[in-house]
Amino acid sequence: MRSVGAYEAKTHLPGLLDRVALGEQIIITRHGVPVAVLRPIDDRPAEDPRLVIDKIMAFRRGRRLDGISLRELIEEGRR
């Protein structure tokens, strides 16, 4: 993530906005201390929580651990 001073940000704002539009995040500092972040807007609409829960429940249907404990899965993942 690139960092620029407040004066540079003011002077070069159009160029910084072009970079942000391409997905980059830029930290703006004042005397070396971060004070703001320029980042792209997340323009995806938020999903209804009930629909998300329904999707999770549908995903879980039919999936079983078949006698394997959650602890065993955790330990397997650590290897």
PyMOL commands that set and color helices and strands:
alter all, ss='L'
color gray80, all
select helices_A, chain A and resi 6-11+13-21+49-60+70-78
alter helices_A, ss='H'
color red, helices_A
select strands_A, chain A and resi 2-5+26-30+33-38
alter strands_A, ss='S'
color yellow, strands_A
deselect
rebuild
show_as cartoon
